[in-house]
């Protein structure tokens, strides 16, 4: 294909030059004005709806959930990680409002569901027959490095600082910890989510599309 490549430091590509490509997945506005979105090259000039539809054909079987009782600033990173590793859905438990800056607009392509309480989240998981796996460095947690995460599951993370609430801990069928070797007692929730999701990828996913 022929595109108007931008030679500056701008992200993405400029307006399409030459004959317009055929296909309903292309967005006329992006073709005319360029595509500066934070998307992989295979989705350049695609409409948002077309990108989501294509992602939906190959989303993985794990979900991600995070508690949000104190406007946790890590939620945006969790959503961005979930998009990168193609989680089925992100579940925000607690406060509906969250800081989207860390998501880097990936929430436009990632399914995000809100549950006002841990009880409603647990009811959803039970109805969907998806086990809840807690990720927290708690007494009795199994080292994640020694186990294989279930193929179908929802990985539940607590907010920065207090970690999983008591109600969340009791809802988990299993608890896994991430090995740490330094002086800090915990790692950033956004970082922990990326580690756990990649552990699932290593166990269950094939290579990403070219």
N, C-alpha and C positions, 0 to 999 in steps of 0.2 A: 504494500500500500504506500501511497505518497502522502506525507503529512508535512505541515509547516513546522519544523522543529524550531523551538525557541533557543537561541544561543546564549541567553542570559542565565542568571542563577534561578530563574523562576522554575517552580515545579511543574511537570506535565508537558503538554504539547500545545502548539498554537492552532489556529484554524486549519481545517483540512484543505489541502490544495488539490486541484484537479477534480475529476468526476467524483461525485458523492457515492459512497458505498451503499449497496442495497441491504435492507434488513430492518425490521421493525424495532430491533434492540438499540439502534442508533438514535441519539438525541439530536434533533436538528439544530438546537441552540448551541450545543457543544461543538458540533461540526462547523458551525459558522463562526464561533467566537473562541474556540480553543477549550481544552480540558485541563484545568489546573488542580483537579481534585487529588486527594491522597488515596489513589487506587493503583493497583498493579496494572501493568501495561495491557494485559489482555482485556481489561475493562475500559480502556480509553474510548471516549465518545459514546459509551453505552449510557442509556438512561438509568436513573436510580432504580426504577421499578424492574428493569431488565437485569441489573446486577443482582438485586435481591432474589429474583426468580431463579437465576442461575445458581446462586449460593444455596438456595433452598433445596436444590436437587442433590446436594452432596454434603449437607451439614452432618456433623458427627453426632454420636449418640449421647454425649455427655452434656449436662447443663451446668451452669455456674450460678451460685447464689451468694449474696453478701448482705450482712445486716447493716442497717443504716439508721442508727438511733441518734447520732450526733453529727449529722451532715459530713460523713466521712469523705475526705478529699481524694481517697484512693479509688473510689468507685469508677471514675473515668478511666483509670488505668486498667481496672478489671474488665471493663467493657471493651477497651482497645485490645487487650489480650484475648478476650473471647472471640473477637472478630478475627484476629490473626490466626487463631487455632480452630476457627469455625465451630464454635460451640452451638448447640441447638438453640439455646436461649439463655439470657441472663435474667436472674430473678433478684429484685431489690426488695428486701424485707424491712419494713419499718417506714421511715419517712419517704414520701414520694419524691421530694425535691433532692436533686444531687448536682454536683458541679460537673458540667459536661466538658469543661476545657480539656481535661486530661484524656478524654476519649478521642480527641483529634478528629471529630466528625464521623468516627466509625459507628456511632450509635445510629446513624442514618441507614446502615446496612445490617445491623444486628438486632435481632428480636429481643426486646427488653420488656419484662413483665413485672408489675408491682404487686406486692402482698402487704397489706397494712400491718399484719402481725405474724409472728412465728407460727401461731396456730393455723392461720389460713394458708401459709406456705406448706406446712406439714400436711394439711388436708389435701392440697393440690398434689403433692408428691405421692401420697398414699393412693389417691384416685388414679394417678398416672402409673402407679406401680413402679416407681423409680426410687431406689434406695438413696438416702441422704448420707453423704460421706463428709464428716467434719475434718477440716484441716486446721490444726492448732497444736502448739507444743504444750500439751496437757499431760499430767500424770496418767499413765496407762495407754497413751497413744502409741500406735505401732509406727516404727520408722518407715516412711514412705519408700525409702531406698530398698527395703527388704520385701515389698509386696507388689502385686499387680493390681492396679485400680480396676474396678468392674467396668465392663464395656458400657453398660447402661447405668448411669448414675447422675446425681447432682452433687457437685462439690460445693460445700458451704463454708464460707469464710466469715470470721468475726471482724468487727471494725478495729481500726488502729488503736492500740492501747489495751483495752479490756479484753480483746479477743472474742471468742464465742460466748454469748450469754448462757446462763444456766438452762434456760428453756431450749435454746438451740442445741446445746450439748446433749440434753436428754432425748432430742429428736433424732440424733444421729445413730445409724446402725453400726457405723465404724468410725473410729477417730484415727487419723494419721498425722504424724509430725514430720517436719523437714529438718534434716540434720544441720546443726550449726556448730561452728568451731571457734568462734571469737568470744568477746566479752558481753555482747548484747544479748538480752533475754528473748528478743523477738525480732523478726524481720518485717519489713514493710508489707502490708496486706496486698498491695498491688504486685509486688515482687513475688510473694508467696503464691498468688494465683497463677502467675506465669509459669512458675516451677511445677506446680501441680498439673496444670493443663498440658505442659510438655511431657510430663510423665505419662499422662494418658495417651498422648500422641505416639510416644515411643512404643507403647504396648499395643496399640490398636489401629493406628493409621498407616496408610501407605504414603508414598511420596506425593507432594502437592502437584497440581496440574502445571504443565509447562507454560 
